Amino acid sequence: VQLQASGGGLVQAGGSLRLSCAASGRTDSIDAMGWFRQAPGKEREFVGRINWSSGSTSYTDSVKGRFTISRDNARNTVYLQMNSLKPEDTAVYYCAGRYGTIWRYWGQGTLVTVSS
């Protein structure tokens, strides 16, 4: 499975960005797709995930109500819509594919910078 993330960039606080993650290869081995982020000097953290079949989602508390994950099964693509962005959302964002309980597949990361 290969994951290709895109859509990062520079945005002012309060603005919006949409990240995309396109999956290719043995995508039938993926149970869920998730987004993680890593800010400078910090550990990678879970942002949210979407179950591939059911579409159910979950999010970390800090992004609830601001971020939305959706999927397009036909395109094998997952999106992370980020609204009301804050400077503390600045990070490299990674998409990942989960098989069972393991986040086995990772994209290359895309940088999101939120200016104050």
N, C-alpha and C positions, 0 to 999 in steps of 0.2 A: 504494500500500500504506500502510495506517495501522496503527500499533502502539500499543497501550495497555497500559502497565505498571501494576501495582498490587501491594499487599501489604507495602509498607515499614512501618516503625514503630520503636518503641523496645524494646530487649530487653537483658536482662542478659547479661554475658559467660557463655559456656557454653550459652546458649539457642539456640533455633532460630526461623527464619522461612522462609516460602515466598513467593517472588515469582511473579507470573503475568504473562504477556505475551500479549495477544490480538491476532492479526493479522486484518485485513480488507482487502478490495479484491483486487487482482491477486496473490494469494498464490502463484499458480503460478509467479511470477517469482522466488521465493525459493529459494535453494539450501540455505541454512543460517540458523539463528537463533542469535544470540549474546547474551551478557551482558557489559557493560562496567561499570566503576565509576570514579568520580572523587571522591577524598577532598579535603577542604579544602586549598587551596594546592598540590595535586598535579595532574599530568596524568591524563587519562583512561587507564585501563589495561584490557586484555583480561582477562576472568574465565574465560570458557569458551564453548563453542559446541556445537551439535548439528546434524548433517546432517539435513535435512528428510526425505529419502527413506530413508536407511539407518539413521538413529538413532545413528550413531557420534558419540562425544563427545570433546572434548579440554578440558583445563583448564590454567590457569596453576599453577605449582608451589605457590604459597602457599595455594591452596584445595583441592588434591588430597586426597581422603579426607574432606573436610568438606562440600564442595558437590557437588550432583548436579543435572544438567540433564536434564529429560525433556520429552516432547512428547505432545500429544493431537491427532493429525491431524484427527480428526473435528471438533474444536472450534477448529482452527487456533490452538492455544494452547501456549505453552512455559512451563515452570516452572523455577525455580531454588530448589532445596531447600538451605537453608543451616543446617548444624548446627555445634555447638561454636564458636559465634561468638566473635570476639575484638574488643577495642576497635579494633584496626587494620583491621577490616572496615567500620568506619563510613565511609559514602560515599553519594553519590547513585548509584543503580544504573540503568543504561539497558539496554533490550533493543534489538537491532538485527537487521535482515534483510540477508543477503548475496546479491548477484547476481554470479555469477562470482567475482571476487576482491575486489570492492568491497562494503564495508558501506554499502549505499545508503540503507537505511530505518532511521529511529531513532524510538524512543518518547520520551516526555516526561521520563522519569526518576522514580524513587521513592526517598525518603530512608530509609536504614537507619542507625540509631544504636545502637551497642552500648556499654552502660555497664559500667564496671569495678567 
